[in-house]
Each structure stands twice: as C-alpha cells, then as structure tokens.
Amino acid sequence: MRTKHFFLLVVVSLILIPIDVEAQCAMCRAVLESESSGRAAEGINNGIVYLMAVPYVLVAGLFYFIYRKMRA
C-alpha cells in the first residue's frame, strides 16, 4: 500500500512540474525581445548550447570507456 502512494505521488509530481516550466519560457522570451543590444539573448543561446552539449559529451565518454574495456 505504501509503494502505491509513493508511485502516485511521483506521477502527480511529474505531471505538475511542466506547468511551471512552460510559464517561464514566455517570460524569458519577452525579456529577450525587449532588449535592444542582444547580449542577454546571446547568453541564453550559449547556455542552451552548453546544456545540450553536456549529455552528449557524457554519453560519448561512457561509450569510449566501454570501448576501451572491451578491447583490453
């Protein structure tokens, strides 16, 4: 019975989390559009690229580690 409550809590949490995330995107967009110099937009774009690249680097490192273990 306790695991069912935990599972239900996790599912409800995962359903409710994206609601807050979607609201922030419109606010960021409004701030970036209102700025004339474009420095904030450049910073946001660099941050997105950084956040996007990190998982790929970690997965590539993992596959390289597995490859080295298999060849040894």
N, CA, C and O atoms as a Tripos MOL2 file, in Angstrom:
@<TRIPOS>MOLECULE
protein
  288   287    72     0     0
PROTEIN
NO_CHARGES

@<TRIPOS>ATOM
      1 N           0.8160   -1.1900    0.0000 N.3       1 MET1
      2 CA          0.0000    0.0000    0.0000 C.3       1 MET1
      3 C           0.8650    1.2620    0.0000 C.2       1 MET1
      4 O           0.5220    2.2560   -0.6390 O.2       1 MET1
      5 N           1.9830    1.2140    0.7180 N.am      2 ARG2
      6 CA          2.8610    2.3730    0.8130 C.3       2 ARG2
      7 C           3.5220    2.6720   -0.5280 C.2       2 ARG2
      8 O           3.7070    3.8380   -0.8760 O.2       2 ARG2
      9 N           3.8800    1.6420   -1.2830 N.am      3 THR3
     10 CA          4.5100    1.8700   -2.5810 C.3       3 THR3
     11 C           3.5240    2.4710   -3.5740 C.2       3 THR3
     12 O           3.9220    3.2390   -4.4490 O.2       3 THR3
     13 N           2.2410    2.1330   -3.4490 N.am      4 LYS4
     14 CA          1.2390    2.7170   -4.3410 C.3       4 LYS4
     15 C           1.1200    4.2220   -4.0910 C.2       4 LYS4
     16 O           0.9780    5.0020   -5.0330 O.2       4 LYS4
     17 N           1.1790    4.6190   -2.8350 N.am      5 HIS5
     18 CA          1.1060    6.0410   -2.5120 C.3       5 HIS5
     19 C           2.3390    6.7770   -3.0290 C.2       5 HIS5
     20 O           2.2330    7.8920   -3.5390 O.2       5 HIS5
     21 N           3.4940    6.1580   -2.8960 N.am      6 PHE6
     22 CA          4.7330    6.7630   -3.3870 C.3       6 PHE6
     23 C           4.6820    6.9060   -4.9050 C.2       6 PHE6
     24 O           5.0460    7.9480   -5.4480 O.2       6 PHE6
     25 N           4.2290    5.8590   -5.5830 N.am      7 PHE7
     26 CA          4.1310    5.8890   -7.0370 C.3       7 PHE7
     27 C           3.1560    6.9780   -7.4840 C.2       7 PHE7
     28 O           3.4350    7.7100   -8.4340 O.2       7 PHE7
     29 N           2.0190    7.0860   -6.8060 N.am      8 LEU8
     30 CA          1.0320    8.1030   -7.1400 C.3       8 LEU8
     31 C           1.6120    9.5050   -6.9220 C.2       8 LEU8
     32 O           1.3780   10.4050   -7.7280 O.2       8 LEU8
     33 N           2.3580    9.6860   -5.8500 N.am      9 LEU9
     34 CA          2.9890   10.9720   -5.5790 C.3       9 LEU9
     35 C           3.9950   11.3400   -6.6710 C.2       9 LEU9
     36 O           4.0510   12.4940   -7.0980 O.2       9 LEU9
     37 N           4.7770   10.3830   -7.1160 N.am     10 VAL10
     38 CA          5.7580   10.6300   -8.1780 C.3      10 VAL10
     39 C           5.0600   10.9970   -9.4800 C.2      10 VAL10
     40 O           5.4750   11.9380  -10.1560 O.2      10 VAL10
     41 N           4.0110   10.2750   -9.8400 N.am     11 VAL11
     42 CA          3.2910   10.5470  -11.0850 C.3      11 VAL11
     43 C           2.6550   11.9280  -11.0500 C.2      11 VAL11
     44 O           2.7490   12.6810  -12.0200 O.2      11 VAL11
     45 N           2.0140   12.2630   -9.9470 N.am     12 VAL12
     46 CA          1.3880   13.5850   -9.8340 C.3      12 VAL12
     47 C           2.4510   14.6770   -9.8950 C.2      12 VAL12
     48 O           2.2290   15.7140  -10.5210 O.2      12 VAL12
     49 N           3.5950   14.4670   -9.2600 N.am     13 SER13
     50 CA          4.6760   15.4510   -9.2930 C.3      13 SER13
     51 C           5.1870   15.6520  -10.7120 C.2      13 SER13
     52 O           5.4210   16.7860  -11.1310 O.2      13 SER13
     53 N           5.3600   14.5780  -11.4470 N.am     14 LEU14
     54 CA          5.8550   14.6880  -12.8120 C.3      14 LEU14
     55 C           4.8410   15.3550  -13.7350 C.2      14 LEU14
     56 O           5.2220   16.0170  -14.7000 O.2      14 LEU14
     57 N           3.5810   15.1870  -13.4490 N.am     15 ILE15
     58 CA          2.5550   15.8310  -14.2660 C.3      15 ILE15
     59 C           2.4990   17.3300  -13.9830 C.2      15 ILE15
     60 O           2.2800   18.1180  -14.9030 O.2      15 ILE15
     61 N           2.6900   17.7310  -12.7490 N.am     16 LEU16
     62 CA          2.5500   19.1310  -12.3750 C.3      16 LEU16
     63 C           3.7970   19.9680  -12.6380 C.2      16 LEU16
     64 O           3.6810   21.1850  -12.7810 O.2      16 LEU16
     65 N           4.9510   19.3840  -12.7060 N.am     17 ILE17
     66 CA          6.1950   20.1390  -12.8890 C.3      17 ILE17
     67 C           6.2310   20.9020  -14.2180 C.2      17 ILE17
     68 O           6.6150   22.0720  -14.2060 O.2      17 ILE17
     69 N           5.8570   20.3190  -15.3610 N.am     18 PRO18
     70 CA          5.9560   21.0650  -16.6250 C.3      18 PRO18
     71 C           5.0850   22.3150  -16.6950 C.2      18 PRO18
     72 O           5.3640   23.2030  -17.5010 O.2      18 PRO18
     73 N           4.0450   22.4110  -15.8810 N.am     19 ILE19
     74 CA          3.1930   23.5890  -15.9090 C.3      19 ILE19
     75 C           4.0050   24.8310  -15.5490 C.2      19 ILE19
     76 O           3.8740   25.8610  -16.2120 O.2      19 ILE19
     77 N           4.8240   24.7570  -14.5340 N.am     20 ASP20
     78 CA          5.6480   25.8930  -14.1400 C.3      20 ASP20
     79 C           6.7320   26.1810  -15.1690 C.2      20 ASP20
     80 O           7.0610   27.3420  -15.4120 O.2      20 ASP20
     81 N           7.2790   25.1550  -15.7630 N.am     21 VAL21
     82 CA          8.3550   25.3300  -16.7320 C.3      21 VAL21
     83 C           7.8520   26.0570  -17.9710 C.2      21 VAL21
     84 O           8.5480   26.9310  -18.4890 O.2      21 VAL21
     85 N           6.6770   25.7230  -18.4530 N.am     22 GLU22
     86 CA          6.1260   26.3730  -19.6380 C.3      22 GLU22
     87 C           5.8620   27.8560  -19.3960 C.2      22 GLU22
     88 O           6.0110   28.6700  -20.3080 O.2      22 GLU22
     89 N           5.4780   28.2040  -18.1940 N.am     23 ALA23
     90 CA          5.1930   29.5950  -17.8900 C.3      23 ALA23
     91 C           6.4570   30.4470  -17.9520 C.2      23 ALA23
     92 O           6.3890   31.6140  -18.3360 O.2      23 ALA23
     93 N           7.5790   29.9000  -17.5910 N.am     24 GLN24
     94 CA          8.8140   30.6700  -17.5820 C.3      24 GLN24
     95 C           9.3150   30.9500  -18.9920 C.2      24 GLN24
     96 O           9.9780   31.9640  -19.2090 O.2      24 GLN24
     97 N           9.0250   30.0970  -19.9430 N.am     25 CYS25
     98 CA          9.5210   30.3060  -21.3020 C.3      25 CYS25
     99 C           8.9750   31.5960  -21.9030 C.2      25 CYS25
    100 O           9.7180   32.3300  -22.5560 O.2      25 CYS25
    101 N           7.6990   31.8840  -21.6980 N.am     26 ALA26
    102 CA          7.1130   33.1090  -22.2370 C.3      26 ALA26
    103 C           7.7480   34.3370  -21.5920 C.2      26 ALA26
    104 O           7.9410   35.3560  -22.2550 O.2      26 ALA26
    105 N           8.0700   34.2470  -20.3180 N.am     27 MET27
    106 CA          8.6810   35.3810  -19.6360 C.3      27 MET27
    107 C          10.0930   35.6320  -20.1630 C.2      27 MET27
    108 O          10.4820   36.7810  -20.3750 O.2      27 MET27
    109 N          10.8470   34.5780  -20.3720 N.am     28 CYS28
    110 CA         12.2010   34.7430  -20.9010 C.3      28 CYS28
    111 C          12.1470   35.3410  -22.3080 C.2      28 CYS28
    112 O          12.9420   36.2140  -22.6540 O.2      28 CYS28
    113 N          11.2150   34.8660  -23.0970 N.am     29 ARG29
    114 CA         11.0890   35.3640  -24.4660 C.3      29 ARG29
    115 C          10.7730   36.8570  -24.4740 C.2      29 ARG29
    116 O          11.3400   37.6090  -25.2660 O.2      29 ARG29
    117 N           9.8700   37.2850  -23.5950 N.am     30 ALA30
    118 CA          9.5050   38.7020  -23.5340 C.3      30 ALA30
    119 C          10.7020   39.5530  -23.1310 C.2      30 ALA30
    120 O          10.9010   40.6370  -23.6790 O.2      30 ALA30
    121 N          11.4930   39.0810  -22.1890 N.am     31 VAL31
    122 CA         12.6670   39.8400  -21.7540 C.3      31 VAL31
    123 C          13.6910   39.9250  -22.8770 C.2      31 VAL31
    124 O          14.2800   40.9820  -23.1030 O.2      31 VAL31
    125 N          13.9030   38.8250  -23.5760 N.am     32 LEU32
    126 CA         14.8980   38.8230  -24.6450 C.3      32 LEU32
    127 C          14.4610   39.6720  -25.8260 C.2      32 LEU32
    128 O          15.3000   40.2890  -26.4820 O.2      32 LEU32
    129 N          13.1630   39.7170  -26.1100 N.am     33 GLU33
    130 CA         12.6830   40.5340  -27.2300 C.3      33 GLU33
    131 C          12.7320   42.0170  -26.9050 C.2      33 GLU33
    132 O          12.8810   42.8430  -27.8050 O.2      33 GLU33
    133 N          12.6080   42.3640  -25.6350 N.am     34 SER34
    134 CA         12.5730   43.7740  -25.2730 C.3      34 SER34
    135 C          13.9690   44.3910  -25.1930 C.2      34 SER34
    136 O          14.1000   45.6150  -25.2010 O.2      34 SER34
    137 N          14.9940   43.5760  -25.1180 N.am     35 GLU35
    138 CA         16.3480   44.1090  -25.0110 C.3      35 GLU35
    139 C          16.8750   44.4690  -26.3980 C.2      35 GLU35
    140 O          16.6970   43.7060  -27.3470 O.2      35 GLU35
    141 N          17.5180   45.6210  -26.5170 N.am     36 SER36
    142 CA         17.9700   46.0810  -27.8330 C.3      36 SER36
    143 C          19.3810   45.6010  -28.1810 C.2      36 SER36
    144 O          19.6840   45.4120  -29.3590 O.2      36 SER36
    145 N          20.2440   45.4000  -27.1910 N.am     37 SER37
    146 CA         21.6350   45.0550  -27.5010 C.3      37 SER37
    147 C          21.8060   43.5950  -27.9080 C.2      37 SER37
    148 O          22.7070   43.2810  -28.6850 O.2      37 SER37
    149 N          20.9700   42.7030  -27.4070 N.am     38 GLY38
    150 CA         21.0660   41.3000  -27.7840 C.3      38 GLY38
    151 C          22.0570   40.4930  -26.9600 C.2      38 GLY38
    152 O          22.2560   39.3080  -27.2300 O.2      38 GLY38
    153 N          22.6780   41.1020  -25.9660 N.am     39 ARG39
    154 CA         23.6510   40.3670  -25.1530 C.3      39 ARG39
    155 C          22.9860   39.2840  -24.3130 C.2      39 ARG39
    156 O          23.5420   38.1980  -24.1530 O.2      39 ARG39
    157 N          21.8140   39.5650  -23.7820 N.am     40 ALA40
    158 CA         21.1090   38.5620  -22.9750 C.3      40 ALA40
    159 C          20.6890   37.3870  -23.8490 C.2      40 ALA40
    160 O          20.7800   36.2330  -23.4300 O.2      40 ALA40
    161 N          20.2310   37.6790  -25.0610 N.am     41 ALA41
    162 CA         19.8340   36.6070  -25.9770 C.3      41 ALA41
    163 C          21.0340   35.7390  -26.3390 C.2      41 ALA41
    164 O          20.9170   34.5170  -26.4340 O.2      41 ALA41
    165 N          22.1740   36.3630  -26.5370 N.am     42 GLU42
    166 CA         23.3930   35.6060  -26.8430 C.3      42 GLU42
    167 C          23.7810   34.7280  -25.6590 C.2      42 GLU42
    168 O          24.1950   33.5830  -25.8430 O.2      42 GLU42
    169 N          23.6490   35.2550  -24.4580 N.am     43 GLY43
    170 CA         23.9530   34.4730  -23.2590 C.3      43 GLY43
    171 C          23.0060   33.2980  -23.0910 C.2      43 GLY43
    172 O          23.4300   32.2000  -22.7310 O.2      43 GLY43
    173 N          21.7280   33.5250  -23.3490 N.am     44 ILE44
    174 CA         20.7480   32.4360  -23.2570 C.3      44 ILE44
    175 C          21.0620   31.3710  -24.2950 C.2      44 ILE44
    176 O          21.0180   30.1800  -23.9870 O.2      44 ILE44
    177 N          21.3760   31.7760  -25.5100 N.am     45 ASN45
    178 CA         21.7030   30.8030  -26.5630 C.3      45 ASN45
    179 C          22.9530   30.0000  -26.2120 C.2      45 ASN45
    180 O          22.9920   28.7900  -26.4360 O.2      45 ASN45
    181 N          23.9660   30.6550  -25.6680 N.am     46 ASN46
    182 CA         25.1710   29.9390  -25.2570 C.3      46 ASN46
    183 C          24.8610   28.9520  -24.1340 C.2      46 ASN46
    184 O          25.3940   27.8430  -24.1100 O.2      46 ASN46
    185 N          24.0030   29.3570  -23.2120 N.am     47 GLY47
    186 CA         23.6060   28.4610  -22.1300 C.3      47 GLY47
    187 C          22.8580   27.2440  -22.6450 C.2      47 GLY47
    188 O          23.0630   26.1330  -22.1550 O.2      47 GLY47
    189 N          21.9920   27.4450  -23.6300 N.am     48 ILE48
    190 CA         21.2550   26.3260  -24.2150 C.3      48 ILE48
    191 C          22.2100   25.3590  -24.8960 C.2      48 ILE48
    192 O          22.0780   24.1450  -24.7430 O.2      48 ILE48
    193 N          23.1680   25.8850  -25.6450 N.am     49 VAL49
    194 CA         24.1470   25.0140  -26.3130 C.3      49 VAL49
    195 C          24.9680   24.2440  -25.2860 C.2      49 VAL49
    196 O          25.2350   23.0570  -25.4710 O.2      49 VAL49
    197 N          25.3690   24.9070  -24.2090 N.am     50 TYR50
    198 CA         26.1340   24.2490  -23.1570 C.3      50 TYR50
    199 C          25.3240   23.1230  -22.5280 C.2      50 TYR50
    200 O          25.8250   22.0110  -22.3620 O.2      50 TYR50
    201 N          24.0740   23.4080  -22.1790 N.am     51 LEU51
    202 CA         23.2280   22.3880  -21.5650 C.3      51 LEU51
    203 C          22.9340   21.2420  -22.5230 C.2      51 LEU51
    204 O          22.7750   20.1000  -22.0930 O.2      51 LEU51
    205 N          22.8600   21.5340  -23.8090 N.am     52 MET52
    206 CA         22.6040   20.4990  -24.7980 C.3      52 MET52
    207 C          23.8520   19.6310  -25.0240 C.2      52 MET52
    208 O          23.7300   18.4310  -25.2660 O.2      52 MET52
    209 N          25.0370   20.2210  -24.9470 N.am     53 ALA53
    210 CA         26.2630   19.5020  -25.2610 C.3      53 ALA53
    211 C          26.7130   18.5690  -24.1400 C.2      53 ALA53
    212 O          27.3150   17.5310  -24.4140 O.2      53 ALA53
    213 N          26.4380   18.9130  -22.8980 N.am     54 VAL54
    214 CA         26.9340   18.1270  -21.7700 C.3      54 VAL54
    215 C          26.4690   16.6680  -21.8180 C.2      54 VAL54
    216 O          27.3040   15.7810  -21.6430 O.2      54 VAL54
    217 N          25.1940   16.3710  -22.0420 N.am     55 PRO55
    218 CA         24.8000   14.9530  -22.1050 C.3      55 PRO55
    219 C          25.4900   14.1880  -23.2260 C.2      55 PRO55
    220 O          25.8360   13.0190  -23.0610 O.2      55 PRO55
    221 N          25.6900   14.8490  -24.3710 N.am     56 TYR56
    222 CA         26.3670   14.1810  -25.4750 C.3      56 TYR56
    223 C          27.8200   13.8560  -25.1190 C.2      56 TYR56
    224 O          28.3140   12.7800  -25.4560 O.2      56 TYR56
    225 N          28.4940   14.7640  -24.4530 N.am     57 VAL57
    226 CA         29.8770   14.5210  -24.0370 C.3      57 VAL57
    227 C          29.9340   13.3820  -23.0220 C.2      57 VAL57
    228 O          30.8190   12.5290  -23.0970 O.2      57 VAL57
    229 N          29.0020   13.3620  -22.0780 N.am     58 LEU58
    230 CA         28.9780   12.2920  -21.0730 C.3      58 LEU58
    231 C          28.7070   10.9370  -21.7080 C.2      58 LEU58
    232 O          29.3530    9.9510  -21.3530 O.2      58 LEU58
    233 N          27.7710   10.8710  -22.6340 N.am     59 VAL59
    234 CA         27.4610    9.5990  -23.3020 C.3      59 VAL59
    235 C          28.6410    9.1620  -24.1610 C.2      59 VAL59
    236 O          28.9720    7.9770  -24.1970 O.2      59 VAL59
    237 N          29.2780   10.1020  -24.8520 N.am     60 ALA60
    238 CA         30.4530    9.7590  -25.6600 C.3      60 ALA60
    239 C          31.5780    9.2270  -24.7710 C.2      60 ALA60
    240 O          32.2560    8.2650  -25.1340 O.2      60 ALA60
    241 N          31.7750    9.8430  -23.6200 N.am     61 GLY61
    242 CA         32.7940    9.3570  -22.6860 C.3      61 GLY61
    243 C          32.4670    7.9630  -22.1740 C.2      61 GLY61
    244 O          33.3580    7.1260  -22.0290 O.2      61 GLY61
    245 N          31.2000    7.7130  -21.9000 N.am     62 LEU62
    246 CA         30.7790    6.3920  -21.4480 C.3      62 LEU62
    247 C          31.0420    5.3350  -22.5160 C.2      62 LEU62
    248 O          31.5730    4.2640  -22.2220 O.2      62 LEU62
    249 N          30.6630    5.6440  -23.7680 N.am     63 PHE63
    250 CA         30.9100    4.6870  -24.8430 C.3      63 PHE63
    251 C          32.3940    4.4730  -25.0840 C.2      63 PHE63
    252 O          32.8160    3.3600  -25.3960 O.2      63 PHE63
    253 N          33.1980    5.5350  -24.9440 N.am     64 TYR64
    254 CA         34.6370    5.3820  -25.0960 C.3      64 TYR64
    255 C          35.1960    4.4850  -23.9940 C.2      64 TYR64
    256 O          36.0490    3.6360  -24.2560 O.2      64 TYR64
    257 N          34.7180    4.6710  -22.7610 N.am     65 PHE65
    258 CA         35.1490    3.8330  -21.6400 C.3      65 PHE65
    259 C          34.7810    2.3670  -21.8860 C.2      65 PHE65
    260 O          35.5960    1.4750  -21.6510 O.2      65 PHE65
    261 N          33.5740    2.1220  -22.3520 N.am     66 ILE66
    262 CA         33.1370    0.7450  -22.6520 C.3      66 ILE66
    263 C          33.9730    0.1590  -23.7890 C.2      66 ILE66
    264 O          34.3640   -1.0070  -23.7420 O.2      66 ILE66
    265 N          34.2400    0.9680  -24.8030 N.am     67 TYR67
    266 CA         35.0460    0.5140  -25.9310 C.3      67 TYR67
    267 C          36.4470    0.1150  -25.4730 C.2      67 TYR67
    268 O          36.9670   -0.9170  -25.8990 O.2      67 TYR67
    269 N          37.0570    0.9190  -24.6150 N.am     68 ARG68
    270 CA         38.4010    0.6040  -24.1190 C.3      68 ARG68
    271 C          38.4000   -0.6570  -23.2660 C.2      68 ARG68
    272 O          39.3460   -1.4430  -23.3260 O.2      68 ARG68
    273 N          37.3450   -0.8630  -22.4680 N.am     69 LYS69
    274 CA         37.2480   -2.0690  -21.6420 C.3      69 LYS69
    275 C          37.0570   -3.3240  -22.4930 C.2      69 LYS69
    276 O          37.5910   -4.3860  -22.1730 O.2      69 LYS69
    277 N          36.3020   -3.1950  -23.5670 N.am     70 MET70
    278 CA         36.0460   -4.3410  -24.4370 C.3      70 MET70
    279 C          37.3010   -4.7380  -25.2250 C.2      70 MET70
    280 O          37.5160   -5.9200  -25.4900 O.2      70 MET70
    281 N          38.1180   -3.7690  -25.5940 N.am     71 ARG71
    282 CA         39.3240   -4.0640  -26.3760 C.3      71 ARG71
    283 C          40.4410   -4.6180  -25.5280 C.2      71 ARG71
    284 O          41.3260   -5.2990  -26.0470 O.2      71 ARG71
    285 N          40.4280   -4.3460  -24.2490 N.am     72 ALA72
    286 CA         41.5220   -4.7820  -23.3760 C.3      72 ALA72
    287 C          41.4360   -6.2530  -23.0530 C.2      72 ALA72
    288 O          42.2830   -6.7770  -22.3300 O.2      72 ALA72
@<TRIPOS>BOND
     1     1     2 1
     2     2     3 1
     3     3     4 2
     4     3     5 am
     5     5     6 1
     6     6     7 1
     7     7     8 2
     8     7     9 am
     9     9    10 1
    10    10    11 1
    11    11    12 2
    12    11    13 am
    13    13    14 1
    14    14    15 1
    15    15    16 2
    16    15    17 am
    17    17    18 1
    18    18    19 1
    19    19    20 2
    20    19    21 am
    21    21    22 1
    22    22    23 1
    23    23    24 2
    24    23    25 am
    25    25    26 1
    26    26    27 1
    27    27    28 2
    28    27    29 am
    29    29    30 1
    30    30    31 1
    31    31    32 2
    32    31    33 am
    33    33    34 1
    34    34    35 1
    35    35    36 2
    36    35    37 am
    37    37    38 1
    38    38    39 1
    39    39    40 2
    40    39    41 am
    41    41    42 1
    42    42    43 1
    43    43    44 2
    44    43    45 am
    45    45    46 1
    46    46    47 1
    47    47    48 2
    48    47    49 am
    49    49    50 1
    50    50    51 1
    51    51    52 2
    52    51    53 am
    53    53    54 1
    54    54    55 1
    55    55    56 2
    56    55    57 am
    57    57    58 1
    58    58    59 1
    59    59    60 2
    60    59    61 am
    61    61    62 1
    62    62    63 1
    63    63    64 2
    64    63    65 am
    65    65    66 1
    66    66    67 1
    67    67    68 2
    68    67    69 am
    69    69    70 1
    70    70    71 1
    71    71    72 2
    72    71    73 am
    73    73    74 1
    74    74    75 1
    75    75    76 2
    76    75    77 am
    77    77    78 1
    78    78    79 1
    79    79    80 2
    80    79    81 am
    81    81    82 1
    82    82    83 1
    83    83    84 2
    84    83    85 am
    85    85    86 1
    86    86    87 1
    87    87    88 2
    88    87    89 am
    89    89    90 1
    90    90    91 1
    91    91    92 2
    92    91    93 am
    93    93    94 1
    94    94    95 1
    95    95    96 2
    96    95    97 am
    97    97    98 1
    98    98    99 1
    99    99   100 2
   100    99   101 am
   101   101   102 1
   102   102   103 1
   103   103   104 2
   104   103   105 am
   105   105   106 1
   106   106   107 1
   107   107   108 2
   108   107   109 am
   109   109   110 1
   110   110   111 1
   111   111   112 2
   112   111   113 am
   113   113   114 1
   114   114   115 1
   115   115   116 2
   116   115   117 am
   117   117   118 1
   118   118   119 1
   119   119   120 2
   120   119   121 am
   121   121   122 1
   122   122   123 1
   123   123   124 2
   124   123   125 am
   125   125   126 1
   126   126   127 1
   127   127   128 2
   128   127   129 am
   129   129   130 1
   130   130   131 1
   131   131   132 2
   132   131   133 am
   133   133   134 1
   134   134   135 1
   135   135   136 2
   136   135   137 am
   137   137   138 1
   138   138   139 1
   139   139   140 2
   140   139   141 am
   141   141   142 1
   142   142   143 1
   143   143   144 2
   144   143   145 am
   145   145   146 1
   146   146   147 1
   147   147   148 2
   148   147   149 am
   149   149   150 1
   150   150   151 1
   151   151   152 2
   152   151   153 am
   153   153   154 1
   154   154   155 1
   155   155   156 2
   156   155   157 am
   157   157   158 1
   158   158   159 1
   159   159   160 2
   160   159   161 am
   161   161   162 1
   162   162   163 1
   163   163   164 2
   164   163   165 am
   165   165   166 1
   166   166   167 1
   167   167   168 2
   168   167   169 am
   169   169   170 1
   170   170   171 1
   171   171   172 2
   172   171   173 am
   173   173   174 1
   174   174   175 1
   175   175   176 2
   176   175   177 am
   177   177   178 1
   178   178   179 1
   179   179   180 2
   180   179   181 am
   181   181   182 1
   182   182   183 1
   183   183   184 2
   184   183   185 am
   185   185   186 1
   186   186   187 1
   187   187   188 2
   188   187   189 am
   189   189   190 1
   190   190   191 1
   191   191   192 2
   192   191   193 am
   193   193   194 1
   194   194   195 1
   195   195   196 2
   196   195   197 am
   197   197   198 1
   198   198   199 1
   199   199   200 2
   200   199   201 am
   201   201   202 1
   202   202   203 1
   203   203   204 2
   204   203   205 am
   205   205   206 1
   206   206   207 1
   207   207   208 2
   208   207   209 am
   209   209   210 1
   210   210   211 1
   211   211   212 2
   212   211   213 am
   213   213   214 1
   214   214   215 1
   215   215   216 2
   216   215   217 am
   217   217   218 1
   218   218   219 1
   219   219   220 2
   220   219   221 am
   221   221   222 1
   222   222   223 1
   223   223   224 2
   224   223   225 am
   225   225   226 1
   226   226   227 1
   227   227   228 2
   228   227   229 am
   229   229   230 1
   230   230   231 1
   231   231   232 2
   232   231   233 am
   233   233   234 1
   234   234   235 1
   235   235   236 2
   236   235   237 am
   237   237   238 1
   238   238   239 1
   239   239   240 2
   240   239   241 am
   241   241   242 1
   242   242   243 1
   243   243   244 2
   244   243   245 am
   245   245   246 1
   246   246   247 1
   247   247   248 2
   248   247   249 am
   249   249   250 1
   250   250   251 1
   251   251   252 2
   252   251   253 am
   253   253   254 1
   254   254   255 1
   255   255   256 2
   256   255   257 am
   257   257   258 1
   258   258   259 1
   259   259   260 2
   260   259   261 am
   261   261   262 1
   262   262   263 1
   263   263   264 2
   264   263   265 am
   265   265   266 1
   266   266   267 1
   267   267   268 2
   268   267   269 am
   269   269   270 1
   270   270   271 1
   271   271   272 2
   272   271   273 am
   273   273   274 1
   274   274   275 1
   275   275   276 2
   276   275   277 am
   277   277   278 1
   278   278   279 1
   279   279   280 2
   280   279   281 am
   281   281   282 1
   282   282   283 1
   283   283   284 2
   284   283   285 am
   285   285   286 1
   286   286   287 1
   287   287   288 2
@<TRIPOS>SUBSTRUCTURE
     1 MET1         2 RESIDUE 1 A MET
     2 ARG2         6 RESIDUE 1 A ARG
     3 THR3        10 RESIDUE 1 A THR
     4 LYS4        14 RESIDUE 1 A LYS
     5 HIS5        18 RESIDUE 1 A HIS
     6 PHE6        22 RESIDUE 1 A PHE
     7 PHE7        26 RESIDUE 1 A PHE
     8 LEU8        30 RESIDUE 1 A LEU
     9 LEU9        34 RESIDUE 1 A LEU
    10 VAL10       38 RESIDUE 1 A VAL
    11 VAL11       42 RESIDUE 1 A VAL
    12 VAL12       46 RESIDUE 1 A VAL
    13 SER13       50 RESIDUE 1 A SER
    14 LEU14       54 RESIDUE 1 A LEU
    15 ILE15       58 RESIDUE 1 A ILE
    16 LEU16       62 RESIDUE 1 A LEU
    17 ILE17       66 RESIDUE 1 A ILE
    18 PRO18       70 RESIDUE 1 A PRO
    19 ILE19       74 RESIDUE 1 A ILE
    20 ASP20       78 RESIDUE 1 A ASP
    21 VAL21       82 RESIDUE 1 A VAL
    22 GLU22       86 RESIDUE 1 A GLU
    23 ALA23       90 RESIDUE 1 A ALA
    24 GLN24       94 RESIDUE 1 A GLN
    25 CYS25       98 RESIDUE 1 A CYS
    26 ALA26      102 RESIDUE 1 A ALA
    27 MET27      106 RESIDUE 1 A MET
    28 CYS28      110 RESIDUE 1 A CYS
    29 ARG29      114 RESIDUE 1 A ARG
    30 ALA30      118 RESIDUE 1 A ALA
    31 VAL31      122 RESIDUE 1 A VAL
    32 LEU32      126 RESIDUE 1 A LEU
    33 GLU33      130 RESIDUE 1 A GLU
    34 SER34      134 RESIDUE 1 A SER
    35 GLU35      138 RESIDUE 1 A GLU
    36 SER36      142 RESIDUE 1 A SER
    37 SER37      146 RESIDUE 1 A SER
    38 GLY38      150 RESIDUE 1 A GLY
    39 ARG39      154 RESIDUE 1 A ARG
    40 ALA40      158 RESIDUE 1 A ALA
    41 ALA41      162 RESIDUE 1 A ALA
    42 GLU42      166 RESIDUE 1 A GLU
    43 GLY43      170 RESIDUE 1 A GLY
    44 ILE44      174 RESIDUE 1 A ILE
    45 ASN45      178 RESIDUE 1 A ASN
    46 ASN46      182 RESIDUE 1 A ASN
    47 GLY47      186 RESIDUE 1 A GLY
    48 ILE48      190 RESIDUE 1 A ILE
    49 VAL49      194 RESIDUE 1 A VAL
    50 TYR50      198 RESIDUE 1 A TYR
    51 LEU51      202 RESIDUE 1 A LEU
    52 MET52      206 RESIDUE 1 A MET
    53 ALA53      210 RESIDUE 1 A ALA
    54 VAL54      214 RESIDUE 1 A VAL
    55 PRO55      218 RESIDUE 1 A PRO
    56 TYR56      222 RESIDUE 1 A TYR
    57 VAL57      226 RESIDUE 1 A VAL
    58 LEU58      230 RESIDUE 1 A LEU
    59 VAL59      234 RESIDUE 1 A VAL
    60 ALA60      238 RESIDUE 1 A ALA
    61 GLY61      242 RESIDUE 1 A GLY
    62 LEU62      246 RESIDUE 1 A LEU
    63 PHE63      250 RESIDUE 1 A PHE
    64 TYR64      254 RESIDUE 1 A TYR
    65 PHE65      258 RESIDUE 1 A PHE
    66 ILE66      262 RESIDUE 1 A ILE
    67 TYR67      266 RESIDUE 1 A TYR
    68 ARG68      270 RESIDUE 1 A ARG
    69 LYS69      274 RESIDUE 1 A LYS
    70 MET70      278 RESIDUE 1 A MET
    71 ARG71      282 RESIDUE 1 A ARG
    72 ALA72      286 RESIDUE 1 A ALA
